[in-house]
Amino acid sequence: MGVPVARIHVVANQKGGVGKSTAAVNLAAVTADVHKPRKDGSRSVLVVSCDPQGSAPWWADRVGDELPFHFAEAFDADAILGLRHSTDYDDIFIDTPGWFPPANPKHPERPWGTTETADILEAVFEVADQVIVPIECEPLCYIPTTNTVEFAIAPRGLPYTVFVNNWEVRDGFADRDGTIEFVDAQGWNRAETVVRHYKVHARAAADGVVVTQYPKNRVSLEAAQDFYRLAMELGLGAKPRATHTKTKAV
């Protein structure tokens, strides 16, 4: 008899520093909050980091036993490919490296050559059910985001959503609106939710908390609200995506 296998959500952008780890961790936390533990008491969400920079692992260690999901690192393509058949979780989020090898538009099926990082990225996109692409409100993000969507995601026909991240409200609307106009001009699928910049997001890793554990005050609740809204747009917390004969996850 078939059993549900995990949905795999990849957070990716060729541009470093756009908030991939923050998005992966906080969307996983929100999804875990929606799911709650499975019937056997196990956690329903896994975050996998294949980023050698180590931001997400450091964050997970700071949260410790209060982390509402399981966490693992994977720097081997075979291990990542094995996630495709995981029945141990309902949702898996993969945090990708903050730097991709240069895009090669002449070979969209293999845009990053044959480096070790490229092998891992190929595996990540092979197992992805959807790709979540954060973009910050600055023109320097435009080319890397284009490379990510046009040379990695689109040729594979993967569902994806670009979302505007880390918008500083005090800077006004020009940068936010300009980024939205850029994304829409490319014809990309864009989330309506804009994740605003809050100090509580920037401090979360050092404070050892995830978005569902923020202090119960107005500012923290507003900050958390953005990730809950984004999760709803992305369809997170839905039923498992398919059924297969049960296979042990790698």
FENLIN-V829143 format. One record per residue. N is the residue number from 0. RES is the residue in one small letter. SS is DSSP state (helix for helix, strand for strand, loop for the rest). PHI is phi in degrees with one decimal (NA if undefined). OMEGA is omega in degrees with one decimal (* if undefined). Layout:
n-><N N>
res-><RES RES>
ss-><SS SS>
phi-><PHI PHI>
omega-><OMEGA OMEGA>
This chain:
n-><0 1 2 3 4 5 6 7 8 9 10 11 12 13 14 15 16 17 18 19 20 21 22 23 24 25 26 27 28 29 30 31 32 33 34 35 36 37 38 39 40 41 42 43 44 45 46 47 48 49 50 51 52 53 54 55 56 57 58 59 60 61 62 63 64 65 66 67 68 69 70 71 72 73 74 75 76 77 78 79 80 81 82 83 84 85 86 87 88 89 90 91 92 93 94 95 96 97 98 99 100 101 102 103 104 105 106 107 108 109 110 111 112 113 114 115 116 117 118 119 120 121 122 123 124 125 126 127 128 129 130 131 132 133 134 135 136 137 138 139 140 141 142 143 144 145 146 147 148 149 150 151 152 153 154 155 156 157 158 159 160 161 162 163 164 165 166 167 168 169 170 171 172 173 174 175 176 177 178 179 180 181 182 183 184 185 186 187 188 189 190 191 192 193 194 195 196 197 198 199 200 201 202 203 204 205 206 207 208 209 210 211 212 213 214 215 216 217 218 219 220 221 222 223 224 225 226 227 228 229 230 231 232 233 234 235 236 237 238 239 240 241 242 243 244 245 246 247 248 249>
res-><m g v p v a r i h v v a n q k g g v g k s t a a v n l a a v t a d v h k p r k d g s r s v l v v s c d p q g s a p w w a d r v g d e l p f h f a e a f d a d a i l g l r h s t d y d d i f i d t p g w f p p a n p k h p e r p w g t t e t a d i l e a v f e v a d q v i v p i e c e p l c y i p t t n t v e f a i a p r g l p y t v f v n n w e v r d g f a d r d g t i e f v d a q g w n r a e t v v r h y k v h a r a a a d g v v v t q y p k n r v s l e a a q d f y r l a m e l g l g a k p r a t h t k t k a v>
ss-><loop loop strand strand strand loop strand strand strand strand strand loop loop loop loop loop loop loop loop helix helix helix helix helix helix helix helix helix helix helix helix helix helix helix helix loop loop loop loop loop loop loop loop loop strand strand strand strand strand loop loop loop loop loop helix helix helix helix helix helix helix helix helix helix helix helix loop loop loop strand strand strand strand loop loop loop helix helix helix helix helix helix helix helix helix loop loop loop loop loop strand strand strand strand strand loop loop loop loop loop loop loop loop loop helix helix helix helix helix helix loop loop loop loop loop helix helix helix helix helix helix helix helix helix helix helix helix loop loop strand strand strand strand strand strand strand loop loop loop helix helix helix helix helix helix helix helix helix helix helix helix helix helix helix helix helix loop loop strand strand strand strand strand strand strand loop strand loop helix helix helix loop loop helix helix helix helix helix helix helix helix helix helix helix helix loop loop loop loop strand loop loop loop loop loop strand loop loop helix helix helix helix helix helix helix helix helix loop loop loop helix helix helix loop loop loop loop helix helix helix helix helix helix helix helix helix helix helix helix helix helix helix helix loop loop loop loop loop loop loop loop strand strand strand loop loop loop loop loop loop>
phi-><NA -72.3 -128.9 -63.3 -109.9 -67.8 -83.0 -114.3 -111.5 -101.6 -103.3 -146.2 -166.6 -62.7 -79.6 -78.5 76.4 -98.6 93.9 -64.8 -64.1 -61.1 -66.1 -61.3 -66.8 -73.9 -67.9 -64.4 -64.2 -64.0 -62.9 -63.7 -66.8 -72.9 -69.9 64.2 -63.2 -72.3 -58.6 -85.7 89.6 -79.7 -75.7 -95.4 -126.8 -127.3 -109.9 -117.1 -104.6 -117.8 -98.2 -65.9 -63.1 81.9 -66.2 -65.2 -60.8 -62.5 -61.7 -59.7 -64.1 -66.5 -72.7 69.1 -65.9 -83.2 -61.5 -82.2 -142.5 -82.7 -136.0 -151.0 -112.4 -145.6 -123.7 -134.8 -60.1 -64.3 -64.2 -66.9 -60.9 -65.7 -64.6 -57.7 -106.2 -67.4 -111.3 -83.9 -140.1 -86.2 -138.0 -125.6 -109.3 -113.2 -94.2 -96.4 -59.6 -79.9 -144.4 -106.3 -57.9 -56.9 -69.5 -125.1 -63.0 -75.5 -132.9 -63.1 -76.8 -146.3 -69.5 -117.0 72.5 -127.2 -72.2 -62.0 -60.3 -63.2 -61.5 -66.2 -63.2 -59.6 -66.1 -59.4 -73.0 -65.7 -93.2 -66.5 -94.2 -152.8 -118.4 -110.0 -118.6 -78.2 -135.4 -90.1 -83.3 -152.7 -58.9 -64.1 -83.9 -65.6 -66.8 -59.5 -67.9 -61.4 -58.4 -63.7 -73.2 -77.6 -107.1 -115.6 -92.4 -58.5 -61.2 -91.9 68.3 -80.5 -63.7 -150.6 -140.5 -93.6 -131.4 -78.4 -121.0 61.8 -74.2 -86.5 -58.2 -66.2 -81.7 91.2 -95.4 -61.5 -66.7 -61.3 -66.3 -64.8 -68.6 -61.1 -62.5 -63.1 -60.5 -66.3 -65.7 -81.0 78.8 -80.7 -73.0 -124.2 -75.1 -70.2 -67.1 -110.1 -83.0 -83.2 -78.8 -135.5 -60.1 -63.3 -66.9 -65.6 -90.4 -57.6 -62.0 -65.6 -80.6 71.8 -136.2 -112.0 -59.6 -78.5 -114.4 -63.4 -57.1 -87.4 -130.9 -59.8 -63.9 -64.4 -66.5 -64.7 -62.8 -65.6 -57.1 -59.7 -73.0 -64.9 -64.5 -62.4 -59.4 -64.0 -62.2 -80.8 74.2 -74.5 88.6 -78.1 -69.3 -51.6 -78.6 -163.4 -129.6 -142.4 -62.4 -61.3 -130.7 -67.8 -65.5 -78.4>
omega-><-178.9 177.0 -179.0 174.1 -174.0 166.4 -176.9 -177.8 -178.5 175.9 -170.5 167.1 178.9 -179.4 173.8 174.4 179.7 176.0 -179.2 -178.8 178.5 179.3 -178.5 -177.1 -175.2 175.2 175.6 179.9 178.2 179.6 177.4 179.0 178.3 -177.6 -166.9 -179.8 176.4 -176.6 179.5 178.6 -178.6 179.4 -171.3 -173.1 176.8 169.7 178.4 177.0 171.1 178.9 -177.9 178.1 171.1 -179.3 -178.1 177.1 178.5 178.0 -179.1 178.1 179.7 179.1 175.9 -174.6 -179.6 178.5 -173.5 177.7 174.3 -177.3 178.3 172.5 179.1 178.6 -179.0 -176.1 -179.1 178.6 178.5 178.7 179.2 178.5 -176.9 -176.0 -177.0 172.9 -176.8 -177.0 173.4 -178.2 175.5 176.5 179.9 177.4 -172.9 -178.1 178.1 177.1 173.9 169.7 -176.0 178.5 178.0 -175.1 178.3 -179.8 -176.0 179.1 179.3 -167.9 -174.4 175.0 -172.8 179.3 178.4 176.6 179.6 179.1 179.0 179.8 177.5 179.5 -179.9 -178.9 176.5 -176.2 -172.4 168.2 172.6 178.5 179.9 -170.9 175.3 174.2 178.6 -173.5 177.3 -176.8 179.8 177.1 -169.4 -177.4 178.1 179.1 176.0 177.9 -177.7 -176.7 -170.7 -174.8 -178.9 -172.2 -174.1 -179.3 -180.0 180.0 -177.0 171.2 -179.5 175.0 173.4 175.3 179.4 -171.3 168.9 177.8 177.3 -176.0 -177.0 177.7 -179.6 -171.3 -172.0 -178.0 178.0 -176.9 177.9 178.3 177.2 178.9 178.2 -178.9 -178.6 179.6 178.2 -177.7 -178.2 173.4 -175.4 174.2 175.2 179.8 171.6 179.7 -177.0 177.1 174.5 178.3 -178.0 174.8 -177.7 -177.2 -169.5 -178.0 -179.9 180.0 177.8 178.0 170.1 -168.4 -179.8 -178.7 -179.1 175.5 -178.0 174.4 -172.1 -176.3 -179.6 178.5 176.1 179.4 179.9 -177.6 -179.9 -178.4 174.7 178.7 178.7 179.0 178.6 178.5 -177.8 179.7 -179.2 -178.0 177.7 -179.8 176.8 -164.7 -172.6 174.8 176.4 171.0 -172.6 178.2 -178.3 178.2 177.7 *>
